[in-house]
């Protein structure tokens, strides 16, 4: 049976795209299309649920409208490469908690391997290096890389980093919401009893993790880290770091966003900040909107964004209609706000230190870039802001690929020295 919610979503997306295009200069659109089709576009943060690459989320069609990523839409939006994220939520720091986090993470590793080696192996490959991303692009294939979000996944076991590297992990986010054994989060988890600060930066274990990441060739990721923790990571790392999905306090002062001090440290480190299309980190959300969303979610039994994947079609439809009504009264950010954050980083530390992420399937998505099919709109907006083709190429992928290459080079030097 045809999924009517899916059809409605596609129609609304196409109508919005048509409305946007109708207001643009055809010459500019054609130039943007040419650029978009020639460069490597790389989104550094797409979340996956536990049923990813199964019959309920098979990536061939959108079984449930909540999904923001699938292969047909990736092809439609001409998004070339993605970091699929092995995320685990912060829990109690006990042996039981560590075991659950590891188990949850391995489910997602297996799902990504299933996607790239079985279900969609003709369309998308698992890339382990920048070179493999470039080769896939030359061959007309999409590529997927793997990032880890929340160092809680290792508990206190450093040996797991080697295991995850062999499974394909190429960046490692130290924190999420809540402190862990590696360092402090930018947003402490009150329900877990977090104080505002615990380690006052990277813990001793966190420093050992950082050295291990540098040795293996895994990019350290400071998104979700507290300012002190982030600065410790940046200043102590022997290789460039990223902020895989972060915005800037200079545009909107949110604890998840980066200060100028952190931006300058990242420039000195030769790292990259991937600006994220996440409404709550782009601009202020009125308290009335937060309250309306909280009430609506509670009424539908939604505790967090991952719960959307377990909703029945009728409940999901209620959620979508509810969000549409709320967004009508309190509009979400659009691409112009995303570009404001990019502009700020470029002005402060230069175009070599900025990238792009969506946080799709994890709360991301804004007007103009609501799923991977809309990806071209970002390139169009960059061109209209005055960025050159070379600058757009850097922002969309080359800056991140350069970090990958440098991280790998430093790792190889370490391995040679050990022989």
JOTA-V351973 format. One line per field, one symbol per residue. ss: DSSP state (a for helix, b for strand, c for the rest). phi: phi as a letter, one per 20 degrees, with the letter a starting at -180 (. if undefined). psi: psi as a letter, one per 30 degrees, with the letter a starting at -180 (. if undefined). Layout:
ss=???
phi=???
psi=???
This chain:
ss=cccaaaaaaaaaaaaaaaaaaacccaaaaaaaaaaaaacccbbbbbbccccccbccbcccccccccccccaaaaaaccccbbbbbbbcccccccaaaaaaaaaaaaaaaaaaaaaaaaaccccbbbcccaaaaaaaaacccbbbbbbbbcaaaaccccaaaaaaaaacbbbbbcccccccccccbccccaaacccccccccccaaaaaaaaaaaaaccbbbcccbcaaaaaaaaaacccccbbccccbcccccccccbcaaaaaaaaaaccbbbbbccaaaaccccaaaaaaaaaaaaaaccccaaaaaaccaaaaaaaaaaaaaaaaaccccbaaaaaaaaaaaaaaacaaabbbbccbcccccbbcbccaaacaaaaaaaaaccccaaaaaaaaaaaaaaaaaaaaaaaaaaaaaac
phi=.fffffffffffffffffffffedfgfffffffffgfdeeeceebcecefefmcfebemecefcfffdcbfgffffeleebbeededcffcfecffffffffffffgfgffffffedcfcffdbdeedbfgfffffffemdeccdcddcnfgfelcefffffffffeofcbcefccfofcferdefcgeffenfegccelpffffffffffffgfendffdegmffgffffffffefecfdcdfbbdcffdbecgeeeffgffffffffmebdefdedgfdebfdggffgfffffffffemeebfffgfdfffffffgffffffffffecgffcfffgfgffgfffffcoffccccbdmfmcofocfobebffegggffffffffoffgfffffffaffffffgfffffffffffffff
psi=kkjeeeeeeeeeeeeeeeeeefflkeeeeeeeeeeeffljkjkgjklklfgkhaffiffeljekffkfkleeeeeefhjekkjkkjkklkakileeeeeeeeeeeeeeeeeeeeeffdehfffkljkfleeeeeeeeeggllkklklkjjffffcgjfffeeeeeffgkfljkelbjklaffaklfjljefggklekefhakleeeeeeeeeeeefhkkkkfkfkleeeeeeeeffkflllljfilakffekjkfflkleeeeeeeeefhakjjkkijeffelkkkeeeeeeeeeeeefggjeleffefgkleeeeeeeeeeeeeefeeikllafeeeeeeeeeeeeeflffgkaklehkggflklkfiflffgeeeeeeeeeffgkleeeeeeefeeeeeeeeeeeeeeeeeeeeff.
